[in-house]
Amino acid sequence: MNYTDSIFLLFFCITFGAYYLINKSQLQLLILVVASLFFYAWQSPPLLAIFLCSWFITGLSSYSVLTANNPFRAKLFATSGVAVNLMLLGFFKYKFLVIQNIPQLVPQPAHTLGEWLILAPLPIGISFYTFHGISLLVDIYRGNTTTFTEKRRSLKKHLSETLLYLVFFPQLIAGPIIKAKDFYPQVGVKRFQDIDFSGSFRILVVGYFLKSVIADNLSEQTFWIAYPYFQWNSSGELLLLLYGYSAQIFADFAGYSLIAIGLAKLLGYKLPDNFNYPYFSSSISEFWRRWHISLSSWLRDYLYIPLGGSKKGETRTYVNLMVVMFLGGLWHGAAWSFAIWGLWHGIGLAFERPWLDSNIYTSTNPVLKGIRIFVVFNFVTIGWLFFKLQDYSQAWAYIGLMFHNDAGGILAVSKMKAFKILSYSFFVFSYHVLHVYKEEIPGLLKDFAYGAMLFLIVTNPGPAVPFIYFQF
């Protein structure tokens, strides 16, 4: 069920109405859980069984950590829970990466449970709910939140709240990733009169504008990045298409995150901000503090710091950076191109690290800062090729053709294609620029802008395509 589909609007209205007609915490929780399970099972009901298995394992193991009577048992249950979650993720997400010809090895349709498990497609959102489960286990084990200090907390209550944490439909499919210590304290009675309708409306308008108007319209143009079509475009067109995809993936994912945040806000829950105008970053490290913030924060807290972070010497720091970015890249998808994308950023982080305190990076000179932003943006944009073309050999071929493909002239570009890409990409650039001057923009002009975006959402949406991050 796509957030831009009319069926989702109907689903949310029914859920919203039933949710606020009830004024009891447990019944509201039940409504959210049932609605979220229905939402998840909409496209492929059998895959719901995999999610429920993950929830049951996470719920029982985390409760065992919570009630363990000694540190050894607590560590054993936490480690076991994390390991099982990682095994589920590894099996269902990476089996096709390890075994290339599974459909030829197993007869179709599947006749046994084992054959079904082998042939089962990637469960939507498994990367996200697995990370949520690991966050819960680690937070309880570390004692990072007072929410779990109630030793008499019942197993039933813990399982029900854990189910809501994992399946909460606004962020179930593609985040933002919210840590357990930030979500559980929010579970409780929500009242209709407490809803911030104005704030929610503005967030949702921007989110749907970025997704439906910008990202979906750009998808019609960036389609030509795919193999073999890119071979027939000039170097100028290849560069323009890549810039268009850079704008598209931001608009698509930032739009999704804002929609998720706005929907959660209407239901009384606060999700973390996921983007902070990342294309104005003047270093790779700053980019990762602004892009997919919830994932960057998760990787830092649950992987980079446990590996030693930057406290075990320069060599170990560089190794940790490369390991984290490699695994972070591979987390995005079962293709080596994602691992290369992660390493691309890991190399960038490692290369710039010795210079971060130099005048090159610390200077506030507008020209120098503009050059840094330009370099970082192009570095990030080139990396998106490994995201778009999941056969990394095709990505390398694309890069090569950008320098010497003379299809109709190296700089030849279709005027209509250029107009559409530049027009929609302009809004992404404006979105970043206007943030800098937001305090100086009159309130009436802001209201007009929201009205204009709403008008374009209704009159000029692109073809409804799935969110890019739904594949993870």
N, C-alpha and C positions, 0 to 999 in steps of 0.2 A: 504494500500500500504506500504510494508515493504521497508526500505532503502536499504536492501540487495537484493531486487528483480531486475531483469533486466528491468521490466516495469517501475520501479522508475527511473532508469538511463535514459531511453528514455524520461520520463516525465520531468526530471530536465534539460536535454539537450535542449528540446523544449522551456521550460520556460526561461532558461538562454539565449538562442539565441534571443528570442523575446524581452526579458527584456533589453538587451544591444543594440538592433537595434533602440530602442526609446531613445531619449535624452531629454525627458520632464518628470518632476517630477510626474504630475498627471497621465500620461499614464503608467509610470513605476509602480506607485502605483496600478493602475487598473489591470495591468498584474499580479502583485504579488497576489492581492486579488482574482482574478478569478482562478489563478492556485492553490492557497491555498484552496479555496472552493471546487474545483474539487478534490484535494488531500484528503480533509476531507470526501467528499461524496462518495469516490471511493468504500468503503466497504459496507456502508449502507446509501444510499441517504436520507431516511426518517429522520434519526437522525440529518441531517443538519438543520432541522427546529428548533430543540431544541437549537442548537448553535446560530442560527440567532435570536431567541427569547432572549437569554442571551445577545447577542451583542446589540440589540435594546434597551433593558432595561438599560444596562450599559451605552450605548452612550447617551441616553436621560437624565438619572439621573445625569451623570457626567457633561453634558453640563448645566443642571439646577443648579448644584452646582457652576459651573464656572461663571454663569451669575446672580446668586442670589444677590439681592440688600441688604440683611441683613444677619447676622450670623445665625439667627434662621432658616431661609429658607434654607440656605446652609447646615446646620446640618441635617435638616429634609430630604432633597433630598439625602444627602450622606448616612444617616442611612437607608432610604428606599431602595436605590440601593444595599447596602451591604446585607440587609435582604432578598431581592428577590433573589439575587445571591445564598445566603446560602440555601434558601428554594428550589431552583432548584437543587442544589447539593445534598441536603438532600433527596429530593424526589427520584430522579433518581438513586442515588448511594446507599441509605440505606433502600429503601422500602423492599427489599428482606431480610434485616436483621431484620426488625420489623415484617413483615408479612411473615412467613416461607412458606406458601403453596399457593402463589399467582396463579401459573398455574392451581391448582385444583379449586380455587375459581372463576376464570374467564374463560369463554368458549374460546376455540381457534378454528379458528383464530378470532381476534378481529373484532367486527362488528360496534363499535362506537369509537369515539375519546377517551372517558374515558377508555374503555377497552384497546385501543392501548397504552395509557399512562401507564396503570398499567402493561401491559406485555412488554413494551419497554425495551430492554436490556440497560446496562450501556453505555451511549454515550462515545466513546473513547476520552480521553483527557479532560473530563469535570472538573476534579480536577484542572488541570493546567489553563484552560481558565477562570475558576471561580476565582482562586487566582489572575490572571492578572486583571480581572475586579475589584476586591476588591482593589488591589494595585492602580489602576487608580483613583477610587473614593476617597480613603484615601489621596493619594498624592495631588489631586486637593484641597480637603478640608483643608489639612494642609498647602497648599501653598508652597510645598517643591520644586517646579520647576518653572523656569521662562517661560517654554514653554507654560504654560496655563494662562499667565498674559495678553494676548491679549484679552481685553474685547470685541473687535469687531470680534473676531474669529467666523467664520460662522458655523452654525449647520452642513451644508453639509461637510465642511472640517473636522470638529471634528468627525463626524460619520464615514467618510471614513478612517481617520487615526486610529480611534479606532478599526474599522474592521480589518485593517492590523495588528494592535498590538495584537489583540486577535487570529487572524487566521493565522499568519505568519507561513508557513508550516514547516520550519526547526525545530522549537521548539514547535509546536502546540500540539503534542501528549504526550510528556513526558519531556518538558522543554528543557534547563534550564529556570527557572522562571526569567524573566527580569522585573524589576520594571518600571512602566510607566515613571517615571522621567528620566530613563536611555534610554528608547526606542524612545520616541517621538522626541527628538532633532536629532535623526539620520535620520528621514524621509526627503528625498530630492532626488535630481538627483544623480544617481550613474553612473560613467564613467568606461568603459571597461579598460582604461589605468591605472586606480587606483587600479586594483585588485592585491592583493599580492598572486600570483599564487604559489610561492614557499612555503610560510607559510601555505596556504590553503591545498596544496598537502600533506605536512608533517602531518598536523593535521588529514586529512582524512585517510591517510595510517594507522596511529596508531589506529584511531577509528575503521576502518573496520577490522584491524588485531585483536584487542581485541574482537570485536563482532563475526566476521565470523570464525576466526581460533580458538580462545580460548573459548569464551562463548558457541558457538554453538557445538563445539566438546565435551566440558565438559557436555553439556546438555544430551548427550547420556549416560553418566555415572551417573549423579546425578538423573536421572529418577528413580533409584532404591530407592531413599529416600521416594518416595510416598508410601502410605498405599495401600495394605497390604504387599508390597514387602520387606519393611525394616525389617519385622519380621524374615525373613529368612537369614539375614546377621549377621555375627559375630560382636562382640563389636568392634573389630579392623576395620572391613569394615565400620561399621556405623560411626565411627570417621573419617575415611578417606573420606567417601562420604560427610560428613558435611564440612570438609575442602575444598573439591572440589567445593561444592556449594558456599562457601564463596568466592572462587576465581572466580567462574562463575558469581555471581551476580555483583561483582565489574567490571569484564571485560565487562559484558553485558551493565550495565548502564553507566559506564565511557566511553565505546566505543560509545554508542548512543550519549552521550553528546558531545563527540569530533566530531562525524559526523555532529551533528546539528550545532556546532560552525563553522566547516569547510564549510558547505553549506551556512550558513548565511554570512560568510566572503566573499565567492565568489559573493554574491549578495550585498555586500557593507554594511553589518550590523554586529555589534559586540555584541555577546552574552557573558554573564559572565561565567567565569570558574566555573565548577561544582564539580570538584574533585581535591584534592591536596595531592595525595599519602596517603590516609587515614589509610592504614594498618601499617604505621609507627608511628601512634599516641601513645603517652605514657600516655594518660589519656582519659577518656570518653568525657570530654568537648573538648579536642583537636580533637578527632575523629569527633565530630559534627561541628568543624570548618573546617574540611577537606572533609567530606562526604556530598554529595548533598548540596553543599554550598548555592545554590540559595534558597533552601527550608529552610535551617537553618536560613539564613538571613531574609527571609520572616516571619518566625515564631517569630523571635526576634523582628523585627520592628513593626509587625502588631498584635502580640498577647502577647508575653512575656512582652515587655515594657509597652504597655497599661494596662496590669494587675498589673503593679507596679514594675516588674522586681525584682531587689534585693534591692530596696530602701525603703521597708516597713517592715524591720525586718527579722530575720532569718526564723521564722516560715512561714511567708508569702512567702518568697523566695522559700522554699521547696515546698509549695503548688503550687506556680506558675510553678515551674519546672515540677511537676507531671501533672498538668493540661495541660500544653503545650505539653509535650511528649505523654500524653494519646490522646489528640486530633490530634497531628501529626501522631501518629500511626494509629488511626481510619481513618484519611484522606487517607491513603494508600489503604484501601479496606474495603468493607462491611462485615467484619468478626471479631469476637471478638478476634481472634488470633492476628490481627494487633494492637488492643488496648493493648493486653498483651505485644506485642513487644515494643510498645511505653512506657508502664509502666516499662518494663525491663530496658530500657535505662534511664527512669526517676529515677528509684531506684539507678542505677549506678551513675548518676550525683549527686543525693542527698548524697549518701554514701561517695563519694570522696571529696565533696565540703569542709568539714572542714579540709582536709589534703592537699589541693592544695598548701598551702604556707609552708608546712613542708619539711624537707630534703628528705623525701621519694619521693616527686614529683619534687623538684627543683634541686636535685643533678644531675650533669652532668657526673657522673661516668658511663662509657660505660656499665659495667656489670649491674648496677642498672637500667639504662635506658633500657637496653635490656630486663630485667625482666618485667619492666612496659609495654613495647611494647607487649611482649608475653602474659601477663595477659589481656591487653585490647583487643588484637586480638582474644583471646579465648572467652572472654566475648561477643564480637560482634558476633562471629561465632555461639555460642550457641543461641543467639537471632535470627539468621537467620532461625532457625527451625520454628519459629512462622510465618515467612514470607512464607516459602515453604509449610508447612502443615497448611492449613487454618482451620482445625479442631484442636483446641488447645489440646484436649484430646489425639490426635495422636502424637502431639509434645511432650507431657509429657511422653507418652509411649516410644517414640524414645529415649528420654534422659535416661529413666530407663534402656532400653535394652543396651545402650552404656556401662553400668557398669556390666551387668551380662548375656548377651546373648551368650550362648556357642554353637552357630550353627557351628559345625565342628571345634570347638576350639575358645576360646575367642579372640585370636590374629590371627586367620586364615584370610588370605586376598588373594583373587584371584590375581595372579601375573600380568595378563594382565590388570585387572581393576586398580591395584595399579600403573602400569607403565603409563597408559594413564592419570590418574588423576594427578599423580606427574609430568608428563612431561608438561602438559598444565598449571598446577598451577605454575610450575617453572617460566614460562614467566611472570606471575603476580608478583611473588616475584622479578624477575630480573627487571621488570619495575619500581618497587619502589627503588631497590638498585641503579640502573643506574642513577636515578634522583639525588642521593646524590653526585655522581661522574661525573655528566654531563660536568662540566667545564674542567675536566681532560681528557675527551675522544677526541681523534683526529677527526677532521672533516671528514677525509676519512673513518674512521671506522663508523661514524654516517651515512654517505651516504650508506655504505655497508649494515648497519642494515635496513635502509629504503628499500633498494632493496630486501633484504631477506624477509622482511615482505610483500612486494608487491608480491613476488614470491609465498609465502605461501598462501596469500589471493586467488590467482588464482588457485593454485594446491591442497590446503588442507583445503578448507572451510568445516565446519560442516554442518549438515542438517539445512536448513533455518527455524529458529523458530522465532516467534514474540519476540520483546523485552519484558523483564519481566515487565518493568514499563508501557507498553502499556495498562495493565489492570486497571490502575489507572486514 
